[in-house]
Amino acid sequence: MRLGGDQRGLGLIEIALVLVIVAIVGTLLYRYVGSTAKTVEKFKEDRPLAHTRLAADQATLAAMQGALQTYRATNEGKLPPDKAGVAALMAGPPKFQCESGDFDYDPASGTLRLTVTDVTRC
């Protein structure tokens, strides 16, 4: 038999080394996937896009309130008779960003309010 001769196959140390490396890579991959899932969940909870949509709807409502005050001042304190009259005060029809977003109008008091005010519904 020759020393350093032709050896075939893997020894026990090589197999153990490969298993350790695979276990380390698997652990790192598992942690990465877990942290990515937590990040996605946090992003969904924060819902920055929903906050932005709601803020845009609030800005639209503020513009409508300004138009309503101008109408009231130029028409001797009178208010539009209905919701369509308030919408007609705007240069174009009001566009709300939240799904099913709209506004309510009380002709007696002249108050406007958004129908969607909760970020989770936006």
N, C-alpha and C positions, 0 to 999 in steps of 0.2 A: 504494500500500500504506500502511496506517495503522499508526502506532506504538501498541503496547498494544492492538492489535485482537483480534479473536476468534481465539484459539489453541485448537486441538483436539488431544487426545492428551497423552501424557506425554513429557517430555524425558528425555534420557539421565541427567541429574543426579537427577531424581525416581526413576527406575527403580533407579539405583545406591543411593540412600538407602533405598528399600524393601528391597532385597536385603540391605543391611548390617543393618538392623533385624531382619529375619527371621533372619539368621545369628546375631545376638546372642541373640535369644529362643530359638532352637533350641539354642544352646550352654548357656544357663542351664537350659533344660528337661532336656537330656541330663544335666547334672551333678546336678540335683535327683533325677531318676529313679535315677541311679547311686548316690547317697548313700542314698536310700530303700531300695534293694535291699540295700546293705551293712548298713543298720540292721536290716532284717528278718533277714538272715543272722546277725548278732550276737545278736539276740533269740532266735533258734532255738538258737544255741550255748549261750547262758546258761541257757535253759530254767528260768526262775524258778518256773514252775508245777510242773515236775517236781521241783524241789528241795523245794517246799512239800509236794507229795504224799508224797515220801519221808520228810520230817520228820514228817508226820502218821502214817505207817505206823510209824516208829520210836517215836513216842509211844504208839501203840496197843500195840506190843510191850512197851514199858516198863510199861504198865499191866497187861499180861498177866503179866509177870515178877513184879510186885508181888503180884498175886492168887495166883500160884503159890507165892511165898514165904509168904504168909499161910496158904495151904492146908497147906503143909509144916509150918509152926509149930504149927498147930492139930491136925494129924493125926499127931503123933509122928514126924515126919521122912518120912512116906510121901508118895509122889508119885502123881498121877493116872496111870492105866495107859496112856492113849493121848491122841492129839491132841484127840479129841472131849471128853475129860474136862477138858482144859485150857480149851477154848473154853467149856465149861459154867460155868467159874468166873467168867466175865464176866457183867455184868448183861444184856447182849444179845450176840448173836453178833458177834465182832470184824469190823469193816468196814475193809478195806484200800483205800487210794485209788489205788495204782498198779494198772495193768492187770495182770491175772494175779498180783496180789499175794496172798501167803499166808504162812504160817509153818510151820516144821518144828519138831518136838518130839522130843527124845530122852528116853524115860522112864527110862533107866538113870541118866543124869546130871542130868536135870531142866533141860536147857538148851533155850532157845528161840532161833530165828533166823529172820530174814526170808528168803523165797525170792528177792525182788527187792531188791538192795542197790545197784544201779547206776542212776544218775540217767538215763542214756540209755535204759534199758529202762522207765522209769517214764512 
